[in-house]
Amino acid sequence: MRHRPTVPAGTDAGIPFGLQSVCRTLSEANATLERFAWLGDGLAIAEWTRITEETETSYEQPGHHTLSCYLDGGYRTERQKVPGFGAPSRLCALPSDHESRWWVRGEMHFLHLYFLPEHFTRRAVQELDREPRELTLADRTYFEDARIDALCRALLRERWDDADGRLRVNEAAHEVLSQLLRGQSVNRAGLRPRGGLAPAVRRRLREYIEAHLTQPLTVGELADLAALSEYHFTRMFRLSFGSAPHAWVAEQRLARARALLKTTALPLAQVAAQCGYANAAHLSHRFRDAHGAPPNAYRLALQAS
């Protein structure tokens, strides 16, 4: 009998992540979990195989988004009431609140990437100039995207049980989410956004924060830029950006640090200065807290990819 690893119950960085239901569903469909890893940042990845006969299975509001990439087989697998069959390089985007029933037949080898709804949409501000609350992952079955397929196959080739490998997989998984956001996001049905910042104000704040990351930034300073009281500004900012002002600024500093570590050979002290950290030690502390590894390890892991 083949060994079936189990998904760790509980949380990742304090964020509930209900993967047990997905694994139970797939196990009931006679799928074997070959590998699983938490990647940090509220991301998880799993490799599955299946070699048995026909089974009917269903998903019911799993609470997290899932990207499924067919690696091999799946030619006779179909989603009920949806035309088409699985095949290598075909993709399925399954949002957190979706419900579906499937006929699963024959041999399959597939990769799953699991992520939280807010993790997917929060990047909408930077990448699409949209509010996170406006968008969600589209429910799409058997679509094709050459870039996402290539990234998924690159994820499969990495080691997930090794710190450097997980950092590279984390980096590639973020790119997958960006590709999904740009190609497989839709407006939330029936949403009528109330409150929040006007698009022009949101854009001005985003550009101001990006231009002043090397300096200390305060809520009062940003509230003045939006012509709002600090209390009202904080509430409106959270609605429009998906996080509190201090958390958003911290995320942008880390994003710039990752970009500099990936694309330059700058010493850590200079990276820290360009991202608004007091010194290299401050950068290292924040980076390790966020990504589970120090900046130099992140840089070396990406250079080895």
C-alpha positions as CSV (number, residue, x, y, z in Angstrom):
1,M,0.0,0.0,0.0
2,R,1.3,3.5,-0.9
3,H,2.1,5.9,1.9
4,R,-0.3,8.8,2.0
5,P,1.1,11.9,3.7
6,T,-1.5,14.0,5.6
7,V,-1.9,17.7,5.5
8,P,-1.0,19.3,8.8
9,A,-4.0,20.5,10.6
10,G,-4.2,24.0,12.2
11,T,-2.7,27.2,11.0
12,D,0.1,28.8,9.0
13,A,1.3,32.1,10.6
14,G,-1.9,32.2,12.6
15,I,-4.2,32.1,9.5
16,P,-6.8,29.3,9.5
17,F,-6.5,27.2,6.3
18,G,-9.1,24.5,6.0
19,L,-7.3,22.0,3.8
20,Q,-8.5,18.9,5.5
21,S,-11.8,18.9,3.6
22,V,-10.0,19.0,0.2
23,C,-7.7,16.2,1.2
24,R,-10.6,14.1,2.5
25,T,-12.5,14.7,-0.7
26,L,-9.5,13.6,-2.9
27,S,-8.7,10.6,-0.7
28,E,-12.3,9.4,-1.0
29,A,-11.7,9.7,-4.8
30,N,-8.8,7.3,-4.3
31,A,-6.2,10.0,-5.0
32,T,-2.7,9.7,-3.3
33,L,-1.1,12.7,-1.8
34,E,2.6,12.4,-2.9
35,R,3.9,15.7,-1.4
36,F,2.6,18.6,0.6
37,A,4.3,21.8,1.8
38,W,3.4,25.0,3.5
39,L,5.2,27.8,1.6
40,G,4.7,30.7,4.0
41,D,2.6,33.8,3.3
42,G,-0.6,31.7,3.6
43,L,0.3,29.5,0.6
44,A,0.3,25.7,0.4
45,I,1.1,23.2,-2.4
46,A,0.3,19.6,-3.0
47,E,1.1,16.9,-5.6
48,W,-1.5,14.2,-6.2
49,T,-1.8,11.0,-8.3
50,R,-4.7,8.8,-9.0
51,I,-4.7,5.4,-10.9
52,T,-8.1,3.8,-10.1
53,E,-11.5,3.5,-11.8
54,E,-14.5,5.9,-11.9
55,T,-15.5,7.8,-8.8
56,E,-18.0,10.6,-8.2
57,T,-16.8,13.3,-5.9
58,S,-17.7,16.9,-4.9
59,Y,-16.4,20.1,-3.4
60,E,-18.5,22.3,-1.2
61,Q,-17.3,25.8,-0.3
62,P,-13.7,24.8,0.8
63,G,-13.0,28.2,2.3
64,H,-9.8,28.7,0.2
65,H,-9.0,29.2,-3.5
66,T,-7.5,26.3,-5.4
67,L,-5.6,26.2,-8.6
68,S,-5.4,22.7,-10.2
69,C,-2.9,21.9,-13.0
70,Y,-3.2,18.6,-14.8
71,L,0.4,17.3,-15.3
72,D,-0.5,13.9,-16.9
73,G,-3.7,12.0,-17.7
74,G,-7.1,13.2,-16.7
75,Y,-8.5,12.6,-20.2
76,R,-11.7,11.1,-18.9
77,T,-12.3,13.3,-15.9
78,E,-15.1,15.8,-16.2
79,R,-17.0,18.3,-14.1
80,Q,-20.7,17.7,-14.1
81,K,-22.8,20.2,-16.1
82,V,-19.6,21.7,-17.6
83,P,-18.4,20.7,-21.1
84,G,-14.9,19.3,-21.6
85,F,-12.5,16.8,-20.1
86,G,-9.2,17.1,-18.3
87,A,-5.8,16.8,-20.2
88,P,-2.2,17.7,-19.5
89,S,-1.6,21.4,-19.1
90,R,-5.3,22.2,-18.5
91,L,-6.1,24.3,-15.5
92,C,-9.0,24.7,-13.1
93,A,-9.5,27.7,-10.9
94,L,-11.8,26.9,-8.0
95,P,-12.8,29.8,-5.7
96,S,-13.3,29.4,-2.0
97,D,-17.1,29.5,-2.2
98,H,-17.6,27.2,-5.2
99,E,-19.5,24.0,-5.2
100,S,-19.0,21.3,-7.9
101,R,-19.4,17.6,-8.6
102,W,-17.0,15.6,-10.7
103,W,-16.7,12.3,-12.4
104,V,-13.1,11.2,-11.8
105,R,-11.8,8.4,-14.1
106,G,-8.5,6.7,-14.8
107,E,-5.0,7.8,-14.3
108,M,-4.1,11.4,-13.3
109,H,-1.2,13.4,-12.0
110,F,-1.9,16.9,-10.9
111,L,-0.6,19.8,-8.8
112,H,-2.7,22.0,-6.4
113,L,-1.8,25.4,-5.2
114,Y,-3.9,26.6,-2.2
115,F,-4.3,30.2,-1.2
116,L,-6.6,32.5,0.7
117,P,-9.0,34.9,-1.0
118,E,-7.5,38.0,0.6
119,H,-4.0,36.9,-0.4
120,F,-5.2,36.7,-4.0
121,T,-7.0,40.0,-4.2
122,R,-4.8,42.2,-2.0
123,R,-2.3,42.5,-4.9
124,A,-5.1,44.1,-7.0
125,V,-4.2,47.6,-5.7
126,Q,-0.7,47.5,-7.0
127,E,-1.1,45.4,-10.1
128,L,-4.6,46.4,-11.5
129,D,-5.3,49.7,-9.7
130,R,-8.4,48.1,-8.2
131,E,-9.7,47.6,-4.7
132,P,-9.3,44.1,-3.3
133,R,-13.0,43.9,-2.3
134,E,-14.0,44.4,-5.9
135,L,-12.5,41.2,-7.3
136,T,-12.5,37.4,-6.7
137,L,-11.1,34.4,-8.5
138,A,-13.2,33.3,-11.4
139,D,-14.7,29.8,-11.4
140,R,-13.1,28.3,-14.5
141,T,-12.7,24.7,-15.6
142,Y,-10.2,23.4,-18.1
143,F,-8.7,26.7,-19.3
144,E,-5.2,26.9,-20.8
145,D,-2.5,29.4,-19.9
146,A,1.0,28.5,-21.1
147,R,2.8,30.7,-18.5
148,I,0.9,29.3,-15.5
149,D,1.4,25.8,-16.8
150,A,5.2,26.4,-17.1
151,L,5.3,27.8,-13.6
152,C,3.4,24.8,-12.1
153,R,5.8,22.4,-13.8
154,A,8.7,24.4,-12.4
155,L,7.1,24.1,-8.9
156,L,7.0,20.4,-9.4
157,R,10.7,20.1,-10.1
158,E,11.7,21.9,-6.9
159,R,12.4,20.3,-3.6
160,W,9.8,21.2,-1.1
161,D,11.5,19.7,2.0
162,D,14.5,22.0,1.8
163,A,14.5,25.7,2.9
164,D,16.1,27.0,-0.4
165,G,13.6,25.0,-2.5
166,R,10.6,26.4,-0.5
167,L,11.8,29.9,-1.0
168,R,12.0,29.4,-4.8
169,V,8.6,27.7,-4.8
170,N,7.2,30.6,-2.8
171,E,8.6,33.1,-5.3
172,A,7.1,31.2,-8.2
173,A,3.8,30.7,-6.5
174,H,3.5,34.5,-6.1
175,E,4.0,34.9,-9.8
176,V,1.2,32.3,-10.4
177,L,-1.1,34.4,-8.3
178,S,-0.2,37.5,-10.3
179,Q,-1.0,35.7,-13.5
180,L,-4.3,34.4,-12.1
181,L,-5.2,37.9,-11.0
182,R,-4.6,39.4,-14.4
183,G,-6.3,36.6,-16.4
184,Q,-8.8,34.8,-14.1
185,S,-10.3,37.4,-11.8
186,V,-13.9,38.7,-12.0
187,N,-15.9,41.4,-10.3
188,R,-17.7,40.2,-7.2
189,A,-21.3,39.5,-8.1
190,G,-23.8,42.0,-6.7
191,L,-21.2,44.0,-4.9
192,R,-22.0,47.7,-4.4
193,P,-18.9,49.1,-2.6
194,R,-19.7,51.6,0.1
195,G,-17.1,53.9,1.7
196,G,-13.4,53.6,0.8
197,L,-11.2,56.1,-0.9
198,A,-11.8,57.7,-4.3
199,P,-9.7,56.0,-7.0
200,A,-7.7,59.2,-7.5
201,V,-6.9,59.4,-3.8
202,R,-6.0,55.7,-3.6
203,R,-3.7,56.2,-6.5
204,R,-2.1,59.3,-5.0
205,L,-1.5,57.5,-1.7
206,R,0.0,54.4,-3.4
207,E,2.4,56.6,-5.4
208,Y,3.3,58.7,-2.4
209,I,4.1,55.6,-0.3
210,E,6.2,54.1,-3.0
211,A,8.2,57.4,-3.4
212,H,8.8,57.8,0.3
213,L,9.5,54.3,1.5
214,T,13.0,55.3,2.5
215,Q,11.5,57.7,5.1
216,P,9.4,57.2,8.2
217,L,5.7,57.4,7.3
218,T,2.9,58.2,9.7
219,V,-0.8,57.8,9.6
220,G,-1.2,61.6,10.2
221,E,0.9,62.4,7.1
222,L,-1.1,60.0,4.9
223,A,-4.4,61.2,6.3
224,D,-3.4,64.8,5.5
225,L,-2.7,63.7,1.9
226,A,-6.2,62.3,1.7
227,A,-7.7,65.3,3.4
228,L,-9.3,63.1,6.1
229,S,-9.1,62.7,9.9
230,E,-6.8,60.0,11.0
231,Y,-9.7,57.9,12.3
232,H,-11.7,58.2,9.1
233,F,-8.7,57.7,7.0
234,T,-7.6,54.5,8.7
235,R,-11.1,52.9,8.1
236,M,-11.3,54.0,4.5
237,F,-7.7,52.9,3.8
238,R,-8.4,49.4,5.1
239,L,-11.5,49.2,2.8
240,S,-9.6,50.3,-0.3
241,F,-6.2,48.6,0.3
242,G,-7.3,45.5,2.1
243,S,-5.0,46.1,5.1
244,A,-4.3,48.9,7.7
245,P,-1.9,51.7,6.6
246,H,1.1,50.4,8.7
247,A,0.6,46.9,7.4
248,W,0.5,48.1,3.8
249,V,3.6,50.2,4.2
250,A,5.4,47.2,5.7
251,E,4.3,45.0,2.8
252,Q,5.7,47.5,0.3
253,R,9.0,47.7,2.1
254,L,9.3,43.9,2.0
255,A,8.3,43.8,-1.7
256,R,11.0,46.3,-2.6
257,A,13.5,44.3,-0.5
258,R,12.6,41.1,-2.3
259,A,13.0,42.8,-5.7
260,L,16.4,44.3,-4.8
261,L,17.6,41.0,-3.4
262,K,16.5,39.2,-6.6
263,T,17.8,41.7,-9.2
264,T,20.8,43.4,-7.6
265,A,24.0,42.6,-5.8
266,L,23.6,45.5,-3.4
267,P,25.0,44.9,0.2
268,L,22.3,44.4,2.8
269,A,22.9,47.8,4.3
270,Q,22.1,49.5,1.0
271,V,19.0,47.3,0.5
272,A,17.9,48.3,4.0
273,A,18.4,52.0,3.3
274,Q,16.5,51.8,0.0
275,C,13.5,50.1,1.8
276,G,13.3,52.4,4.8
277,Y,14.8,50.0,7.4
278,A,17.1,51.5,10.0
279,N,20.0,49.1,9.2
280,A,20.7,45.6,7.8
281,A,19.8,44.0,11.2
282,H,16.4,45.6,11.1
283,L,15.9,44.4,7.5
284,S,17.0,40.9,8.5
285,H,14.6,40.8,11.5
286,R,11.6,41.9,9.5
287,F,12.4,39.7,6.5
288,R,12.9,36.6,8.6
289,D,9.6,37.2,10.4
290,A,7.8,37.5,7.1
291,H,9.4,34.8,5.0
292,G,11.0,32.4,7.5
293,A,14.5,33.0,6.2
294,P,17.1,35.8,6.3
295,P,17.6,38.1,3.2
296,N,20.9,36.5,2.2
297,A,19.4,33.0,2.2
298,Y,16.6,34.3,0.0
299,R,19.1,35.9,-2.4
300,L,21.2,32.7,-2.6
301,A,18.1,30.5,-3.1
302,L,16.9,32.6,-6.1
303,Q,20.4,32.8,-7.6
304,A,20.5,29.0,-7.5
305,S,17.3,28.6,-9.5
